[in-house]
Amino acid sequence: MASLRTYIIARLLMVLPMILILLSIVFLVLHVLPGDPVSAMLGPKAPEEQKELMRHQLGLDKHPIFQYADYIVLLSRGDFGTSILMRRPVLAELLERFPATLELTITSMIIAILIGILAGAHSAYKQGSAFDHGYRFYAIVLWSMPIFWLGMLFQLFFGVYLGWLPMFHRDSPLMAPQTITGLHVLDSILSGNLPALSDSVAHLVLPSLTLGTVLSGIFVRLTRANMVDTLRQDYIAAARARGLPERVVVLRHALKNSFIPVLTMMGLQFALMLGGAALTERTFSWPGVATYLIERIYYRDFPAIQGAIVFYAVLVVMVSTIVDIVYAYIDPRIRY
């Protein structure tokens, strides 16, 4: 336990420098990009006096060092700036959109894990069979498939041809549940609103199925590769020699011991999905953080763009840290 405690403390101490480096990179990239952000926001024909006033309001008339210092100080207070478009705090807007992205990410990850791990384990157990070839073909095709194209296929088949599921948005008009957590499915359950629950689940199916199906490809390949290697180990042969049931050998010994690399990939993919579900959100008009960022890019709302990128960066660092700690808890070798 002492080594685990030491590892956790050391890993947590690394979070602050990592976040500071990320914030510095974001600041540097946004300030070395060509073009004038004020002209982009106000338009090239805006009066020069109005441009100067905007530069003063945004602090762009200061030396870059002082801009960087103000930027770090404001972020340390939780101030992500104010949106030029909506005149609202960027953090408040991001927190309004984040539950939608989180709900989509959690559901998609559940689908990806269920399909990927079960198919990958079965593929490894049936190595060389028709099942194995079929699963491997599935993984290659799904992982290489453009996610927006698969989403449009699902929309065409389930939404247009069959008419079973809604194709856009997060809920139908006047059907949104009472906001408790921001997660519509959970809020519908907590408030006992069954019509809103049915509507929320129906809207969630297609985007989560699209994202989860594509991501399941990498879990199939990763699970299969680790399971094949694990099934060749001596302790698996010893377990079979002791007369243990094949189900116990495969699930309790082989799958459990090949799960650690899969767990790492799960954490990394979860973090990437939180910050990179843009194509899925745009395809289904899902009102998440990625959609917010793309909209603000169109409107050249630089404070909102910078705030959203920083929000993503901090989120990814925190999720990665949690994954590392869980990994060290499962595999003691990581602590040393």
Secondary structure, DSSP 4 states (H G I P E B T S, - for coil): -HHHHHHHHHHHHTHHHHHHHHHHHHHHHHHHSSS-HHHHHH-TTS-HHHHHHHHHHHTTTS-HHHHHHHHHHHHHTT---B-TTT-SBHHHHHHHHHHHHHHHHHHHHHHHHHHHHHHHHHHHHTTTSHHHHHHHHHHHHHHHS-HHHHHHHHIIIIIIIS--S--SSSS-TT-PPPPSSS-HHHHHHHHT-HHHHHHHHHHHHHHHHHHHHHHHHHHHHHHHHHHHHHHTSHHHHHHHHTT--HHHIIIIIIIHHTHHHHHHHHHHHHHHHHHH-HHHHHHTT--SHHHHHHHHHHTT-HHHHHHHHHHHHHHHHHHHHHHHHHHHHH-GGGG-
